[in-house]
Amino acid sequence: MFNIQRIECNPLQENCYVVSDESKECVIIDCGAYYEEEHEALQHYIDSNQLKPIHLLATHAHLDHNFGAVRLYHQYGLKVEICEEDKELLEHLPEQAKTLFGMTISEERPQVGRLLKDGDTITFGNHTLQVLQTPGHTHGSCLFYCEEEHTAFTGDTLFRMSIGRTDFAEGSWAEMDNSLKNVISKLPKETVVLSGHGPQSTIADELQYNPYLR
């Protein structure tokens, strides 16, 4: 069994997840920590539970999911593991900040680690996450699926009763539609959906009530 801590981050209320098990190893998914109190909450949870962060994963390269990446590199030596199609987008976070949010952030750019592809696996402790690519919100969007725990971290591909936007320059409705039909819809119905924003859901509920999956 693994443990999941959700920390809501930054003005866009992005969900950062810390996932650990009895080994005390953990992965951090989509570290959007922007405000100091968010960084402190993340570090307090890790320290108080004596966790050892070994992976920093990103479901995609948008700024609100990666505000905290540089700081985690300096704290824990973690580089962002992300799908190759989003590598360039991740390396241009300062430009994203200006273009999408009208913000100015540090010119230091996240360190990119392992480039992920569909079907890759990520191990920590006694658990394995499978990378399933779900382009649409960005060309390199993916989800992280743990079959054993019936849990999927879907980023901004799937929300409770909604989906991610496809109208950004790197978005594609055709790709999103394919991801929904051929990846999301084929996950087991009991799968718990933990998305990049908002509350959790299940694949069963999304198949029944989400208008984009019906």
C-alpha positions as CSV (number, residue, x, y, z in Angstrom):
1,M,0.0,0.0,0.0
2,F,1.2,3.5,-0.7
3,N,0.6,6.9,0.8
4,I,-0.4,10.0,-1.1
5,Q,-0.1,13.5,0.1
6,R,-1.7,16.2,-2.0
7,I,-0.5,19.8,-1.7
8,E,-2.5,22.5,-3.5
9,C,-0.1,25.0,-5.0
10,N,0.2,28.4,-6.7
11,P,-2.6,30.7,-7.9
12,L,-3.9,28.1,-10.3
13,Q,-4.5,25.6,-7.4
14,E,-2.4,22.9,-9.0
15,N,-2.1,19.5,-7.2
16,C,1.3,18.4,-6.3
17,Y,1.5,14.8,-5.0
18,V,4.0,13.1,-2.8
19,V,3.7,9.3,-3.2
20,S,5.6,7.0,-0.8
21,D,5.4,3.5,0.7
22,E,6.8,1.6,3.7
23,S,10.3,1.8,2.3
24,K,10.3,5.5,2.9
25,E,11.3,6.2,-0.7
26,C,9.0,8.6,-2.5
27,V,8.3,10.3,-5.8
28,I,7.1,13.9,-6.2
29,I,4.7,14.4,-9.1
30,D,4.1,17.9,-10.6
31,C,5.8,20.2,-8.1
32,G,4.0,23.4,-8.7
33,A,5.0,24.9,-5.3
34,Y,5.4,28.7,-5.8
35,Y,4.7,30.4,-2.5
36,E,7.1,29.9,0.4
37,E,4.5,28.3,2.6
38,E,3.9,25.7,-0.1
39,H,7.6,24.8,-0.2
40,E,7.6,24.6,3.6
41,A,4.5,22.3,3.6
42,L,6.2,20.0,1.1
43,Q,9.4,19.9,3.0
44,H,7.7,19.4,6.4
45,Y,5.7,16.4,5.1
46,I,8.9,14.8,3.7
47,D,11.0,15.5,6.8
48,S,8.3,14.6,9.3
49,N,7.7,11.2,7.6
50,Q,11.4,10.6,7.1
51,L,11.0,10.2,3.4
52,K,13.7,9.9,0.7
53,P,12.7,11.6,-2.6
54,I,14.2,9.7,-5.5
55,H,12.1,10.9,-8.5
56,L,10.6,14.2,-9.6
57,L,8.0,13.5,-12.3
58,A,6.1,15.8,-14.5
59,T,2.9,14.9,-16.3
60,H,3.7,17.8,-18.7
61,A,5.8,20.9,-19.0
62,H,3.4,23.8,-18.1
63,L,4.7,26.3,-15.6
64,D,2.1,25.8,-13.0
65,H,3.2,22.1,-12.6
66,N,6.9,22.9,-12.4
67,F,7.3,26.1,-10.4
68,G,9.1,24.1,-7.7
69,A,11.4,22.1,-9.9
70,V,14.5,24.3,-9.6
71,R,14.2,24.4,-5.8
72,L,13.8,20.6,-5.6
73,Y,17.0,20.2,-7.6
74,H,18.9,22.3,-5.2
75,Q,17.3,20.5,-2.1
76,Y,17.4,16.9,-3.2
77,G,19.4,16.8,-6.5
78,L,16.3,15.7,-8.4
79,K,16.0,16.4,-12.1
80,V,12.6,16.5,-13.8
81,E,11.7,13.3,-15.5
82,I,9.3,14.2,-18.4
83,C,8.3,12.9,-21.8
84,E,10.7,13.9,-24.6
85,E,8.1,15.8,-26.5
86,D,7.8,18.4,-23.7
87,K,11.5,18.8,-23.0
88,E,11.9,22.0,-25.0
89,L,8.8,23.5,-23.4
90,L,10.2,22.7,-19.9
91,E,13.4,24.4,-20.7
92,H,11.6,27.6,-21.5
93,L,9.7,28.2,-18.3
94,P,10.8,31.9,-18.0
95,E,9.3,32.5,-21.5
96,Q,6.1,30.6,-20.5
97,A,5.8,32.8,-17.4
98,K,5.9,36.0,-19.5
99,T,3.7,34.7,-22.4
100,L,1.0,32.8,-20.5
101,F,1.0,34.5,-17.1
102,G,2.5,37.9,-17.5
103,M,5.0,37.0,-14.8
104,T,8.8,37.3,-14.4
105,I,10.5,34.4,-12.7
106,S,14.1,33.4,-12.1
107,E,16.1,32.8,-15.3
108,E,17.4,29.5,-13.9
109,R,15.9,26.7,-15.8
110,P,14.9,23.2,-14.5
111,Q,17.4,20.4,-14.8
112,V,16.0,17.8,-17.2
113,G,16.7,14.2,-16.2
114,R,15.4,11.0,-17.8
115,L,13.3,11.5,-20.9
116,L,10.2,9.3,-20.7
117,K,8.3,7.4,-23.4
118,D,5.1,5.4,-23.5
119,G,5.4,2.1,-21.5
120,D,8.4,3.2,-19.4
121,T,8.3,2.3,-15.7
122,I,9.4,4.2,-12.7
123,T,10.2,2.3,-9.5
124,F,10.3,3.5,-5.9
125,G,10.3,1.3,-2.8
126,N,8.0,-1.6,-3.5
127,H,5.9,0.1,-6.2
128,T,6.0,0.7,-9.9
129,L,4.4,3.5,-12.0
130,Q,3.8,3.0,-15.7
131,V,4.1,5.9,-18.1
132,L,1.2,6.2,-20.5
133,Q,1.5,9.0,-23.0
134,T,-1.7,11.1,-23.3
135,P,-0.9,14.0,-25.7
136,G,-3.5,16.6,-26.2
137,H,-3.0,19.3,-23.5
138,T,0.6,19.3,-24.6
139,H,2.4,17.1,-27.1
140,G,4.3,15.4,-24.3
141,S,1.5,15.0,-21.7
142,C,1.4,11.7,-19.9
143,L,-0.1,10.0,-16.9
144,F,1.5,7.8,-14.3
145,Y,-0.5,4.6,-13.5
146,C,0.0,2.2,-10.6
147,E,-1.8,-1.0,-11.5
148,E,-1.3,-2.5,-8.0
149,E,-2.9,0.5,-6.3
150,H,-5.5,1.2,-9.0
151,T,-4.4,4.8,-9.2
152,A,-3.7,7.1,-12.1
153,F,-2.1,10.6,-11.8
154,T,-3.6,12.2,-14.9
155,G,-2.1,15.7,-14.9
156,D,-4.2,18.0,-17.1
157,T,-5.4,15.4,-19.4
158,L,-8.4,14.3,-17.3
159,F,-10.2,16.2,-14.5
160,R,-13.3,15.3,-12.6
161,M,-16.0,15.7,-15.2
162,S,-13.8,17.6,-17.5
163,I,-10.5,17.5,-19.5
164,G,-7.5,19.8,-20.1
165,R,-7.5,22.7,-22.5
166,T,-6.2,22.1,-26.0
167,D,-6.2,25.7,-27.3
168,F,-2.6,26.5,-26.3
169,A,0.0,26.5,-29.0
170,E,1.3,23.0,-28.0
171,G,-2.2,21.6,-27.6
172,S,-4.2,19.4,-30.0
173,W,-7.9,18.4,-29.9
174,A,-7.2,15.5,-32.3
175,E,-4.4,14.2,-30.0
176,M,-6.6,14.7,-26.9
177,D,-9.5,12.8,-28.4
178,N,-7.3,9.9,-29.3
179,S,-5.8,9.9,-25.7
180,L,-9.3,9.9,-24.2
181,K,-10.6,7.1,-26.4
182,N,-7.5,4.8,-26.5
183,V,-5.8,5.4,-23.2
184,I,-8.0,6.9,-20.6
185,S,-11.2,5.0,-21.5
186,K,-9.3,1.7,-21.4
187,L,-8.1,2.0,-17.8
188,P,-9.8,-0.3,-15.3
189,K,-13.1,1.2,-14.1
190,E,-11.9,1.0,-10.4
191,T,-8.9,3.3,-11.1
192,V,-8.8,6.3,-8.9
193,V,-8.1,9.5,-10.9
194,L,-5.8,12.0,-9.2
195,S,-5.6,15.0,-11.6
196,G,-3.6,18.1,-11.9
197,H,-6.3,20.4,-10.6
198,G,-9.5,19.8,-8.6
199,P,-10.9,16.7,-6.7
200,Q,-10.3,13.1,-7.3
201,S,-12.6,10.8,-9.3
202,T,-12.7,7.3,-10.7
203,I,-12.6,6.0,-14.3
204,A,-16.1,4.5,-13.7
205,D,-17.6,7.9,-12.8
206,E,-15.8,9.6,-15.7
207,L,-17.0,7.1,-18.2
208,Q,-20.6,7.5,-16.9
209,Y,-20.8,11.3,-16.4
210,N,-17.9,13.1,-18.1
211,P,-19.3,14.4,-21.4
212,Y,-16.0,14.0,-23.2
213,L,-15.9,10.3,-22.4
214,R,-19.5,9.4,-23.0
